[in-house]
Amino acid sequence: MADDQRISLPSSQGGLVRYYDEYKSKIQIKPAHVIVLAVVVIAIEVFLHATG
């Protein structure tokens, strides 16, 4: 009779995936380059909007 009232809990490792913490991309982009690229794109869009 005690077997009918057992509570089943989920596994403690269920759904957990471990990825490498030391992953390095082959393409390295500095934050300054991203900011410069964004400013250039905005400048081009403003120029194109003003001229036509």
Secondary structure by P-SEA (a helix, b strand, c coil): cccccbbbbcccccccccccccccccccccaaaaaaaaaaaaaaaaaaaacc
